[in-house]
Amino acid sequence: MNTNDDSTINLTRPDRIGHGIVGTLLLMSGVRNVGLIRMLLGGTLLYQAYTGYNPLLAPLGIRVNPHPPRGTGGETIVVTDTVTIGAPRDQVYAFWRQLENVPRFMRHIESVQVFDARHSHWRARAPGDRIVEWDSEIVEDIPGALLRWRSMPGAAVANFGVVHFLDSPQGTAVHIEYQYVPPAGSFSAAVARVTGEEPRRQTAEGLRNLKLLVEAGAAPPAPAPDAPPINMGQSF
């Protein structure tokens, strides 16, 4: 594995520290007691701490961004997905841009309260039957093409991302990429993934629901835009 390739990293810094501590203890115990298995396990954990890659997490599709933007609050888990919808992109964009529609297809989102064109309040179900809430800000809005957002300071789960609406021979390709700070590192994301509560799986299901809703006629034809694009000069 290329240790310089950030795309393979699936351990956050606390995870790597934990791997390093446990690996060191196992290695020292193995050396003292001539325990080959402990030495091998210890060496393996130390190597994983160094590379930031644990192969046991690879099948779960977990990827960590070790260099998130300033102010994010820690390393982030990266989620990406794409779905193709048989409808014009202006229509798909308009349905998503009406943020109160998001809980209709992202079932883990309980509610969205819109304050104005840029600001809203979100409630979502989290692993362990918890409810998390945060305020969100749209930092870039290109009608029919793109929505970019970030959570406001103090969010229970810091997050930011972008949704692209692209022309496709079949209609519209909706591509989403977002990042969030996992409350307890990569392994909390792994547990959530196994129990079906991890954002990557929830996002995939949400995009499938969006496709079903729009293609079933739940999204009316897009109205003419009545507001200029929003661009706060953010990029991530």
URLINKA-V308931 format. One line per field, one symbol per residue. ss: DSSP state (H for helix, E for strand, C for the rest). phi: phi as a letter, one per 30 degrees, with the letter a starting at -180 (. if undefined). burial: # if it has 16 or more other ideal C-beta (glycine too) atoms within 10 Angstrom, else .. A space follows every 50 residues. Layout:
ss = ???
phi = ???
burial = ???
This chain:
ss = CCCCCHHHCCCCHHHHHHHHHHHHHHHHHHHHHCCHHHHHHHHHHHHHHH HCCCHHHHCCCCCEECCCCCCCCCCEEEEEEEEEECCCHHHHHHHHHCHH HHHHHCCCEEEEEECCCCEEEEEEEECCCEEEEEEEEEEEEECCCEEEEE ECCCCCCCEEEEEEEEEECCEEEEEEEEEECCCCHHHHHHHHHHCCCCHH HHHHHHHHHHHHHHHCCCCCCCCCCCCCCEECCCCC
phi = .ddccddcdbbdeeddddedddddddddddddchcddddddddddddddd dibcdddeddidbccdbdeeidjkdbdcbbabbcbdadddddeddddded deddccddddabcdcadccaccbbdceihcccbacbbdcabceibabbba ddejddbdaalacccbdbeckbccccbbbbcdebiddddddddddicded dddddddddeedddddjdcdeddddcbdecbcicba
burial = ........####..##.##...#..##..#.......##.##.###.##. ####..#..######..#...#..#####.#.#.#.###########.#. ###.##..#..#.......#.#.#..#......#.######.######## #...###########.....############..######.##...#### #######..##.##....#..#.......#.....#
